[in-house]
Amino acid sequence: MTKKSLAHDIEKARSQLRSDPQFVLEQCSELLKRCEADSPHFADVLLISSRASIHVGNNQDARTKASQALEIAKRAAYRRLEGLGYNELGVLALIDVNYDEALEMHSRALDLLSKFGSELDQARVLLNVGNVCQFTNRFSESLDYYERALEKLNITDDVPLRAIVRSNMATLYHNYLYDFEEALTIAKENLETFKQLGDNVGIGKTLHNIGLHYRSLDKIHESIDAFQQSLTYTKQFGEVADVASDYGMLILSYLEIGDLESADELLNEVSELEKAGKFDGHSHLPLMRATAKRARLAGDWAPTLRLVNETLPQYMYSVPFILEIYNEELEYYESIEDWKNVSVVLRKRCEHLKMLYSRSLKSKVYRMNRTLERSRKKGEAEAERQRNAELGALVRHLEEVVAENERYIALLAHELKNPLSTIRTVTSMLGTDETITISERMELERDIHAISTRMFEMVNKTLRVAASENTTDGSLTDARTTFSYSLHTLSALATEKNIRILSSQSEQPLWVQASDASLAVVFDNLISNAIKYSPLGETIECHLGLERTLEKGAMVVLRVADHGHGISDTDRLRLFSPFSKLSSTPTGGEDSTGIGLYLVKRMVDRMNGRIWYENTSPEGGATFLVELQLANPPYGNETAQ
């Protein structure tokens, strides 16, 4: 048997891992007999066999094989296989809920595979690290790792692994971003991909996720159908935890629609499986919750009350499950007419939901910032590639402007979606929950006002920028006029905080090639920021004047200085990034959208100007400076003195 034939058979076994893992185990036993001991092929087959053992639920056998493969690779300095061995042990550590060990193994794997592995190898490890982050509730990091994995897969074009990554991302959309429709759409697309690939493991897992998404959308009958199909696959191809989860969610769904007969039939099946040693139903939360709910319907609340405290930490970031758990607790206290604890649970539920939606909003802003940054880098690379083509450069510039506007508006619209959803949820609660006290109602109303105020500010700033960008670049404006108007309109904000504005400007006209609206975006944002971040009773200095240099000639320069905390070295790196919140906070409790300085930088760039930051003094404070070219006056041959 030739080495080429052996390599072909190994790859064939690898390709069947998720379609028929039991058959792959049998194949690997034969392949090991054909491999030389301690050879690269021998170690590779051990790793394939390890993964097949995971899929059939024999984790101990999987660990033994992965450890053996790792030892062979280390002895013989097979660096790529060593990295793959660490990756496999990381997967097993995650299954054993040993998250620290999983991250350690994956970190070693990534170090080795970055040097000796392929893009596909690295993508697999990035996917697994994302899974660990998701299980440890580090959702933003998890999305980052999934997106990095997808970037690697764009090079390799590995369809099966791409579907797996997108499937895990759909779970995050469901559990953390609470976008159930988007999660369902992604899951359905992945299901078709897995069916085309014959990936039975992927089909089973995806059907389970579809059931969860339907359940969160209150489509219980559709979720039951999905869970039933999933159970058919996981019984034959899934891991033990997958089978237990399907049984648990299916029983819960039947109980929810009042089909006790079907629920009891499944509970009897579970009991038989436990007697046969297939799995322990008391170690899988979905099954434990299903059993507890069935007991509760029979009048026994003990299992439910015992599970409330055990379940909350597991599902604390999942809105659908959180609501179910709190509702179960409320139902118990209402049944015994313990209204004091009913009030306590309602308050806990409200605070918990506020925390979840706030956390989700921050994650979306973070993701948008990362998306914009990646888009910016890609745009710069594309611009460099086409720089030598004059006509192409002009077309590219126009396309980038349009794309940036569309991307910004799209991200802003997506950002507004979640606070609107929060307002809808809270107002629904106010309209239907009669147990909410007056003080709780007032607090919720204040939350609604704060959220809507921030939304209005973001929209208003966007409209101001749109208005300024729609004016012609040929406009000539005396910057003094705009400067004076900005000082006048913002004086009320300064007065509220007892802040004194010391202002000065040139006596001669300061003509610049820009519209009044564009200048207003720059002046308003910089002056209002100085007010926002200055302590009460402080002074800010604003000066607009003319400066000359040999290199640039006559320049119109704006200086806005405050005496606040200043800007940290870390914040300087992302000072002008969109939706970037700095570590300093407004001194009067004002809100901050994170787009002001981004808009200023955008306007100054369009005017071919320059903006930069300096320390006001060694003690602190921030000074922003804007430099614009002085333009010829719109009449006669008058020149600046």
N, C-alpha and C positions, 0 to 999 in steps of 0.2 A: 504493500500500500504506500503510495507516494505521499510526501509531505504536503504537496499541493492538494491532494484528495482529502487528507486529514484536516487541513485548514478549512476546506470547503465544508466538510461535515460539521466542524465546530461552529462555523458561522450559521449554518442551517439550524443547529440546535439553539443558538442564541436567538435567532429570529422567531422561534416557536415558544419562547419563554412564557409569554402572556396569553398565548392561545391554548396551549396544552402543557402546563408545567409538569404534570405527572409523567407524561410521555418523555419530556426532556430529561427528567431524572433517570429514566431507563436508558436513554441515549447516552447520557454522560457516563453511566457505569461502563458501557461498552467502549466509549471514547477513551476513558482513562487506561483501559487495557492496551490501547493502541499507542499511547504516548510514552515517551521515555520518562522515567522517574526524574523529578526535579527539573524538567524542561519547561520552557515558557508555555508550550501547549498544555502541559499537565496542570500548571497553575491556573491557566485561563479556563480550562474545563472545570476545575474545582470552583472557581468563582461563578460560572454559569450554573453549576449544580447547587451552589449555595443559594442563589437567587430563586431557583426553582423550588428549593425546600421552603423558603419563606412563603412563596405563593401557595404551597399546599399546607402551610401551618406548622411545619416542623422546624421551629426556630433553633433548637439546640443543635440539630444536625447541620443547619445552615452556618451557625457560628463555628462549629468544628472545622468545616470545609474552608470557610473564609480565613480562619486563623492559620490553617495548614498552607493555603495558597500564599498568605502574607509571609510566612516564614521562608518558604521556597524563594520567593521574590527577593527578600532581604539578603539571604545567603548568596544568591547568584547575581545580585545587583541588577535585577530586572526592574528598573525604576518605574516604568509605566505600570507594570503589574503590581508593584508595591503600592502605588497610589490607588489603584483600583481595589486592592485588598483593604486599605484603610477606609475607603468609601463604603465597602460592603459592611464592615464592622460598625461604621457610623449608622447605617440603616438599621442594623440589628439593635444598636443602643437606643435608637429612637423608638423602636417597637417595645423595648423593655422600659420605656419612659425614663431613660437615663440621658437627659438632655445635655448635660455638661460633657459626658463622654462622647455623645454623638457629635457635638461641635468640635471637640478635640480631634476625633478621627477624620472628620471632613476637612478640617483645617490642614492636617498633614497631607491628606489626599490632594487638596487644591495646590499646595506648595509644590508637590512632586509633578502633578499633571500639568501645571503651568509651564514647566520646563520640558517634560518628557512625554506629555500626553497630547491628544488631539483636541480640537475645538469641541467635538462631541463629548469626549471624556470630561472636559471642564464643565460643559453644560449640565451633565448628569450630577456632578457634585454641587453646582450652584443650585440646581433644583432641590437637592436633598437638604442643603443648608436653609433654603427658603422654607422647606417643610418644618424643620426644627424651629425656626423663628415663628412660624404660624402656630405651632403647638405651644410655644411659650408666650403667646400673645404679643409678639413684637411684629405687628402687622406691617408697618411701613417698611421695616427691614426685609420682611418676607417678600413684599412686592418688588423691592429693589433687586433681590436675588433672582426672582422669577424673570424680571425684565432683562437682567444680565444674561440669564440662561437663554432667553429668546434671541438676544443679540448674537450669541454664539451660534444658535441654531439657524440664524439667517445665512450664515456662511456654509453650514453643513447641509441645510435643507432636509433635516431629519423629521419627516412628518409624524411618526408615532410619538417621539419624545416631545415635539411641539404640542401635540394634542394633550399629553400628560401635564405639561406646564400650564397650558391654558385651562385645563380642568381644575388644577389647584388654585389658579387665579380666580376662577369662578366661585370657588368656595370662599375666598376672601371677599369678593364682591357681596356675597350673601351674608357672611357672618360679621363683617366689619364695616363695609361701606353701605350695607343695607339696600343695595340696588338689586332686588330680587329678579326683576325682569331681565336685566342685563346678564345676571348669573345664569338664568334659565336659557337665554339665547345662546350663550357660550357653551353650556352643557349639551344642548341639542346638537350644535354643530360638531362638538367632539364625539357625540354618540355615533353620528354618521361616519366620522373618520375611523373610529374604532371598529365599526361594523365592516367597513371596506377593508381594513387591515386584518380582520379576523382576530382581533385582540379581545379575547373573552374576559380577561381580568379587567381591562379598561371598560368594556361594556357594562360589566356588573357594577363597578364603582360609579360610573357615570349615571347609570339608571338610579342608583341610590341617591346621588346628588340631585337629580331631576325631581325625585320624590320629595326631597327636603325643600327645594325651591317652590314646588307646587303647594306644599303645606304652608309655607310662609305667605303665599298669595291666597290662602284660604280656599284652595282648590283641592279639597280632601279626597274626592273620588279619583281625580287624576293622580294624586300622590299615591294612593293605594295601588293603582295599576302599575305605577313605576316601581314601587317597592316589591310587588309580586314578581315582576319580571327580573328585578335585580336579584331576588332570593334564588330564582331558578339558576342564575349564573354563579352566584357566590357559593352555593352549595357544592358545585362541581369544581369551580376554578378559584374561588376566593379564599382569603385568609379567615381564620376563626373569628377575628373581631368584625370582619365584614358581614359574616353570617349572623352573628349576634345582633349587630346593628340593624340589619334588615328585619329580623324577627321583631325586635323591640319597636321600631318605627311603624311596622305594619300593624302590630297589636294596638299601639297607641292610636293609630288612625281609625281602626275598626271601633275602638271604644269611643272615640270622639263622635262617630256617627251613630252610635248606639247599637252596633252589630255585635252583641255579646257572644252570639253563637260562634261566629268566625274567630273572634278574639280567643275564646276558650279552646277552640280546636288548635290554634297555633300555640297556646300556652301548654297544651298537652304534648304537642310535638317537641317543644323546648324541653319539657320534663323528661321525655324519652331520650333526647339527645344528651341531657345531663347524666342520666343513668348509664348511658353507653360511654360516658367519659369524653364526649366530643368537645364540650366546653362547659365552663362554669358560669351560669347565668347571673350569679351574684357578683361577678367581677366586671360586668358590662353595663354601663349606665342606662342606655336605652331600654335594655331588658328589665333592669331594676325599676325604672320609672313605669314601664308597662305593667309589671307585676303589682307595683304599689297602687297604680290607678285602678286596676281590677279589684284589689282588696278594698279600696275606698268606696267603690260603687256597691260593694257588699256590706258597707258600714264600718269597715276597719280602717281608721285613719293613721294608725301607728306607723306602717311602712312609709306613708307619704311624709309625715312629719320628720321621720328619721332621715329621709332623703333630701329634704329641702336644703339643709345646711351642707350636705355632701355634694349636691348637684350645683348649687350656685357658683362655687369656685370654678367648676368645670365649664359652665356655660355663661360666665359673667360678661362676656363680650358679644353674646349672640342675642339680639333683640327678640326674635321669635320665641326662643326657649326661656329667656328671662321673663317674658310676659306670662308664659304658661306656668312657670314655677311660682311667680307671685300670685297668680290667679288661684292656684291650688291652695296656697297659704291663706288667701283671703276667704276662699270658700269654707275652709275649716273654721276660722274665727267667726264668720257670719253664722255658721250652723250652730255654734254654741253661744251666739249673741254676745261675743266679747268685743264690743265696739271700740274699746281702747286700743286693742291690738290691731283691729281693722284699720284704725287711723295711723298706727305706727307703720304697718305694711304699706299703706297707700303713700305715705311720706317717703319710705325707703324706695318704693318703685319709682316715684317721681324723680328723686335725686339720682337714682341709678340710670334712668333713661336720659336725664340731662347730661350726665357724665359720658354716656355712650355716644350721644349725638355730637357733643363737643369734641370728643376724641376722633370721631369719624370726620368731622369738618377739618380738624387740623391735619388729618392724614391726607385728605383730598387736596388741601392747599400745598402740602409737602410734595405730593405726587405731581401736581401741576407745575410746581417750581422745577422739579427734576425733569419733567417732560420738556419744558421750555429750554432748560439748559442743554439737554441732549439735542433738541432741534437746532439750537443756536450753533452748537459745535458741528453738526452735520451741514448746516448752511454755510459755515465758514470754510469747511473742507471742499464743498461743491464750488464755492466762489473761487477758491485757489486753483481748482482744476480747470476752470473755464476763463481764467483771467486774461489770457492772450487773445481771446476773440472779442473784438470791440462790440460788435453787434450783439453777440451772445451775452456779454457783460451787461449791456443795457436791458435786454430782455430779462436776464436773471435778477437784476435789481428790482424791476417792476414786480416780478413774480414773488420775490421775497417780501416786498412790502405788503402785497395782497395776502400772502400766506400768513404773515405775522398778524395782520389785522383779523383775519378769519380765525386763526388759532387762538388769539387773545379773547375774542368775543365768545368763541365756543367754550373755552375754559371758564370764562366768567359766567356763562349761562349754566355750565355744569356746577360751578361753585355756588350759584344761587339756588340750585335745585334742593340741596340738603337743608339749608335753613328754612326754605319754604315748607319742606316736609315736616321739619320740627314744629313750625308754627301750626301746621295743619293738625299734627298729633296733639299738641297742647290744647288748641282750641276745641278739638273734639272731646278731650278729657274734661275741659271746663263746661262743655255743653251737656255731657252725659253723666259725669261722676258727681252725684249729689253729696258725697261724703267729704268733698274738699272744703276745708275751712276757709274763712274770709282771708286770713293772713296768707294761707297757701295760694289762694286765688290771686291775691295782690302780687305775690312773688312771681307767679307764672305770667301775669300780665306785664310785669317789669321785664321779664325775660323776653317776651314777645317784642316789647318796645325796643330793647337793646339789639335784638337780632335784626329787626326791620330797619333800624337806624343805620346799622353797618351795611346792610344791603343797599339802602338809598345812597350812602356815601360812595360805595363802589360804582354804582350805576351813574351817579352824577359826575364822578371823575372821568369815567369812560366817555360820557357824552361831551364833556368839555374838550377832551383830547380829539374826539371825532370832529367836533366843530372847528378846532384849530387846524387839523390836517386837511380839511376840505377847502381852506382858503388858499389862494395862489401863493407860490413861493416868491413872486415878484413884489409882494407887498412891502411898502416902506413904512416904518412906525417909529415915532419918537419914543424911545424906551422910557423917558421920564414920565410921560402921560400914564402909561400902564403901571409904572412903579408907584406913582402917587395914588392911583385908584386902588391898587392892591393894599397899600398901607391904610387907606381910608376904610375899606370893607372889612379888614381884619382887626381894626382897632378895638371893636367890641369884644372880640375873643381875648385880647390882651387885658382889657379892663376887667373882665370877669376874674382873671387870676392876679389882678393888681400888678401886672407886668408893664414896665415902661419901655416904649420903643423910641430909641434915639436914631433919627434918620437924617440923611443928608444926600444931596444929589447935585450934579453939575448944573451950572446956570445956563450953559449953552445946549442947543439941541443935540440929542444923542440918537442919530438915525441908524437903524439896523434893518437888514433884509429879512423881515419876519412880520407876520400878522400880529395884531393886538391880542388875538385869542391865544396864539402860541406863546407869546411872552407872558400872558396871564397865567398859563399853566405853570410856567417856571417860577414866577414871582410868588404866586399864591401858595404853592406847595412849600417852597423853601421858608417863607416867612411864617406860615401856619405851623410848620414843623418846629421852628425855633420857639414859638409860643407854647406848643404842645409839650416840648421836652424841657422847658425852663421851670425852675422852682418858683413857687408863688412869691411875688414881690421882687423878682429879679429884673434885670435890664437886658434888652437885646439891642444890637446895633445893626442898622441896615444902611448901606451906602451904595449909590449908583454913580459912577464917574467915568472919566476917560484916562487911559494910560497909554503910553507910547513905548515901543521897543524897536530896536534896529531890525530884528528879524521879522516882526509881524506888522509893524506900523502902529496906527491908532486903533486901540481896542476899547470897547465898552465893557466895563467890569462891574459886576454886582457882588457885594460882600454881605453875607448874612451871618452874624455871630451870636451865639447864645452862651450862657454860663451854666449849662446843665452838667450831666455826668460825662458827656463826651461819647466817643464811639470806640469800642474795644477793637483790638487787632483782629480778632476773629470776625467781627461784624464788618470790618472794612473790606474783607474779601467778597462779601455778598451785598455790599451797600446798595448797588443799583440793580439787583436781580428782582424780577417780578415776584410778587407775593412773598417777599422775604421779610419776616418779622425779626427785628433786632433785639438784643438782650436788654437794652434800655427800655423803660416803659414810660408812657406819658405821665406827667406829674399831677395832673388833675383828674385822672380817671378817664380821660378821653379814649375813644377807640382808635385802632390803627389797622388799616386794610393791607398794608404792606406793598402798595402799588405806587405811592406818591413819588418816591425818588426814581423809580423805574420810569414813570411818565416824564419826569423832568429830564432825565438822561436822554430819553427818546426824543423829546422836543429839541434839546440843545444839539444833539447829533444832526437832526434835520436842518438846523440853522447853521451847520458847519462850525459850531462853537465847541467850547471845552468846559467841562465842569469837574471840580476836584474838591477835596476835603483837607482841612488843616485843623490842628488843635488851636482853640482860642487862646489858651495859656497853659503853662505847665501844670496848673491845678485842675484843669479840665475844661469842658466846654467844647462846642463844635462850631467851626466856621466853614461855610460852603461858599465857593467862589465860582462864578460863571463868567466866561470870557467870550464876547462876540465881536466880529469885525465891524468897525465903524463904516457905514455906507455913505456914499455921496448924497447930499440933500436933494430933495425932489424939485428944487427950483434954482435957477441961476448957477453961478460958479462958487457959491459960498463954501468955504472950507472951515473945518473946526480949528479953533485957535488953541 
